[in-house]
């Protein structure tokens, strides 16, 4: 194998390795973006659930106060 062929082969190998590494990094970035998106959605759902539970609690408190006011 000539020196030029060896140089070209090494350059191709280097380019292929770089492209593969870049692809892996992009894949990891996509996974992290998806996980972040899912975590944000989970946080939003938990906030809504909390607001619902607070509303239920306020309603029960109002019912108790209305019951106490009716007994007086």
N, CA and C of each residue as an Amber inpcrd file, in Angstrom:
protein
   216
   0.8540000  -1.1800000   0.0000000   0.0000000   0.0000000   0.0000000
   0.8980000   1.2400000   0.0000000   0.5960000   2.1550000  -0.8840000
   1.4290000   3.3460000  -0.9880000   1.1890000   4.2740000   0.1990000
   2.0810000   5.1900000   0.3890000   1.9690000   6.1450000   1.4970000
   0.7230000   6.9890000   1.3290000   0.4330000   7.4000000   0.0820000
  -0.7640000   8.1990000  -0.1660000  -2.0210000   7.4260000   0.2060000
  -2.0660000   6.1650000  -0.1490000  -3.2220000   5.3300000   0.1760000
  -3.3580000   5.1830000   1.6900000  -2.2450000   5.0430000   2.3860000
  -2.2830000   4.9380000   3.8450000  -2.8040000   6.2290000   4.4670000
  -2.3640000   7.3480000   3.9380000  -2.8100000   8.6490000   4.4480000
  -4.3140000   8.8030000   4.2250000  -4.7620000   8.4770000   3.0380000
  -6.1850000   8.5830000   2.7230000  -6.9910000   7.6480000   3.6260000
  -6.5100000   6.4470000   3.8300000  -7.2070000   5.4790000   4.6840000
  -7.3160000   6.0080000   6.1200000  -6.2450000   6.5990000   6.6340000
  -6.2730000   7.1590000   7.9850000  -7.2310000   8.3390000   8.0670000
  -7.2400000   9.1860000   7.0380000  -8.1540000  10.3270000   7.0200000
  -9.6050000   9.8570000   6.9860000  -9.8820000   8.8500000   6.1750000
 -11.2390000   8.3030000   6.1110000 -11.6610000   7.7090000   7.4500000
 -10.7510000   6.9880000   8.0640000 -11.0380000   6.3900000   9.3660000
 -11.3030000   7.4880000  10.3920000 -10.5020000   8.5440000  10.3520000
 -10.6670000   9.6620000  11.2810000 -12.0020000  10.3630000  11.0500000
 -12.3440000  10.5920000   9.7820000 -13.6250000  11.2410000   9.4620000
 -14.8030000  10.3760000   9.9120000 -14.6960000   9.0820000   9.6740000
 -15.7630000   8.1660000  10.0770000 -15.9250000   8.1520000  11.5910000
 -14.8140000   8.1230000  12.2970000 -14.8520000   8.1310000  13.7580000
 -15.4740000   9.4250000  14.2680000 -15.0840000  10.5420000  13.6650000
 -15.6270000  11.8460000  14.0680000 -17.1320000  11.9110000  13.8030000
 -17.5530000  11.4290000  12.6380000 -18.9760000  11.4390000  12.2870000
 -19.7760000  10.5610000  13.2410000 -19.2230000   9.4170000  13.5950000
 -19.9120000   8.5140000  14.5200000 -20.0320000   9.1590000  15.9050000
 -18.9730000   9.7940000  16.3490000 -18.9930000  10.4660000  17.6560000
 -20.0110000  11.6030000  17.6440000 -20.0400000  12.3680000  16.5620000
 -20.9920000  13.4700000  16.4430000 -22.4280000  12.9390000  16.4510000
 -22.6540000  11.8450000  15.7640000 -23.9910000  11.2310000  15.7390000
 -24.4020000  10.7940000  17.1470000 -23.4940000  10.1690000  17.8780000
 -23.7910000   9.7300000  19.2410000 -24.1280000  10.9210000  20.1350000
 -23.3970000  12.0140000  19.9820000 -23.6760000  13.2120000  20.7790000
 -25.0480000  13.7950000  20.4460000 -25.3980000  13.8160000  19.1650000
 -26.7170000  14.3110000  18.7680000 -27.8170000  13.4290000  19.3300000
 -27.5970000  12.1140000  19.3160000 -28.5760000  11.1820000  19.8770000
 -28.7630000  11.4360000  21.3780000 -27.6600000  11.6300000  22.0990000
 -27.7340000  11.9140000  23.5280000 -28.4720000  13.2230000  23.7850000
 -28.2240000  14.2150000  22.9400000 -28.8870000  15.5010000  23.0820000
 -30.3970000  15.3400000  22.8900000 -30.8010000  14.5550000  21.9060000
 -32.2230000  14.3080000  21.6780000 -32.8620000  13.5940000  22.8700000
 -32.1570000  12.6400000  23.4240000 -32.6690000  11.9240000  24.5920000
 -32.8400000  12.8830000  25.7640000 -31.8580000  13.7330000  25.9930000
 -31.9350000  14.6910000  27.1020000 -33.0550000  15.7050000  26.8810000
 -33.2220000  16.1560000  25.6520000 -34.3050000  17.0960000  25.3580000
 -35.6630000  16.4400000  25.6090000 -35.7840000  15.1770000  25.2250000
 -37.0390000  14.4560000  25.4470000 -37.3000000  14.2840000  26.9470000
 -36.2620000  13.8980000  27.6840000 -36.4150000  13.7270000  29.1370000
 -36.8010000  15.0420000  29.8020000 -36.1980000  16.1410000  29.3750000
 -36.5300000  17.4510000  29.9280000 -37.9770000  17.8200000  29.6120000
 -38.3880000  17.5390000  28.3980000 -39.7650000  17.8140000  27.9940000
 -40.7470000  16.9990000  28.8290000 -40.4320000  15.7400000  29.0420000
 -41.3050000  14.8720000  29.8410000 -41.3440000  15.3450000  31.3000000
 -40.2120000  15.7770000  31.8230000 -40.1650000  16.2710000  33.1990000
 -40.9820000  17.5550000  33.3290000 -40.9090000  18.4140000  32.3230000
 -41.6950000  19.6510000  32.3550000 -43.1870000  19.3350000  32.3300000
 -43.5630000  18.3850000  31.5100000 -44.9700000  17.9890000  31.4330000
 -45.4270000  17.3800000  32.7530000 -44.5800000  16.5600000  33.3600000
 -44.9120000  15.9490000  34.6560000 -45.0820000  17.0390000  35.7170000
 -44.1960000  18.0340000  35.7110000 -44.2910000  19.1400000  36.6730000
 -45.5920000  19.9080000  36.4690000 -45.9560000  20.1520000  35.2010000
 -47.1930000  20.8620000  34.9060000 -48.4050000  20.0690000  35.4070000
 -48.4000000  18.7650000  35.1840000 -49.5090000  17.9270000  35.6560000
 -49.5900000  17.9070000  37.1830000 -48.4400000  17.8730000  37.8380000
 -48.4300000  17.8910000  39.3000000 -48.9500000  19.2210000  39.8380000
 -48.6050000  20.3170000  39.1620000 -49.1280000  21.6280000  39.5810000
 -50.6480000  21.6780000  39.4390000 -51.1570000  21.1290000  38.3440000
 -52.6100000  21.0890000  38.1520000 -53.2840000  20.2080000  39.2060000
 -52.6590000  19.0890000  39.5080000 -53.2010000  18.1980000  40.5390000
 -53.2220000  18.8970000  41.8950000 -52.1750000  19.6400000  42.1990000
 -52.1110000  20.3850000  43.4520000 -53.2220000  21.4300000  43.5060000
 -53.4190000  22.1640000  42.4110000 -54.4870000  23.1650000  42.3730000
 -55.8580000  22.5150000  42.5620000 -56.0500000  21.3450000  41.9770000
 -57.3140000  20.6280000  42.1340000 -57.5370000  20.2400000  43.5890000
 -56.4980000  19.7130000  44.2220000 -56.6180000  19.3070000  45.6300000
 -56.8570000  20.5230000  46.5300000 -56.1970000  21.6560000  46.2290000
 -56.4270000  22.8790000  47.0090000 -57.8710000  23.3480000  46.8600000
 -58.3950000  23.2440000  45.6430000 -59.7880000  23.6380000  45.3920000
 -60.7430000  22.7390000  46.1730000 -60.4680000  21.4500000  46.1790000
 -61.3040000  20.5170000  46.9490000 -61.2660000  20.8560000  48.4400000
 -60.0720000  21.1770000  48.9310000 -59.9180000  21.5190000  50.3370000
 -60.6950000  22.7850000  50.6740000 -60.6030000  23.7950000  49.8340000
 -61.3400000  25.0460000  50.0660000 -62.8510000  24.7920000  50.0580000
 -63.2970000  23.9250000  49.1590000 -64.7210000  23.6030000  49.0900000
 -65.1740000  22.9170000  50.3690000 -64.3860000  21.9620000  50.8570000
 -64.7340000  21.2770000  52.1030000 -64.7360000  22.2410000  53.2840000
 -63.7500000  23.1530000  53.3120000 -63.7150000  24.1470000  54.3830000
 -64.9500000  25.0360000  54.3370000 -65.3690000  25.4110000  53.1330000
 -66.5650000  26.2460000  52.9930000 -67.8050000  25.4860000  53.4440000
 -67.8620000  24.2090000  53.1350000 -69.0090000  23.4020000  53.5630000
 -69.0550000  23.2810000  55.0790000 -67.8910000  23.0920000  55.6990000
 -67.8260000  22.9920000  57.1580000 -68.2570000  24.3060000  57.7750000
 -67.7530000  25.4260000  57.2560000 -68.1300000  26.7310000  57.7910000
 -69.6080000  26.9980000  57.5760000 -70.1670000  26.5990000  56.4540000
 -71.5940000  26.7850000  56.1900000 -72.4090000  25.9280000  57.1520000
 -71.9190000  24.7380000  57.4380000 -72.6080000  23.8630000  58.3890000
 -72.5650000  24.4440000  59.7910000 -71.4410000  24.9980000  60.1800000
 -71.3250000  25.6120000  61.5060000 -72.1960000  26.8660000  61.6040000
 -72.2740000  27.6270000  60.5260000 -73.0910000  28.8370000  60.5270000
 -74.5820000  28.4610000  60.6000000 -74.9450000  27.3390000  59.9770000
 -76.3330000  26.9040000  60.0050000 -76.7520000  26.3780000  61.3660000
 -75.8080000  25.8690000  62.1500000 -76.1170000  25.3170000  63.4740000
 -76.3220000  26.4150000  64.5000000 -75.8010000  27.6200000  64.2650000
 -75.8760000  28.7030000  65.2450000 -77.1950000  29.3470000  65.2680000
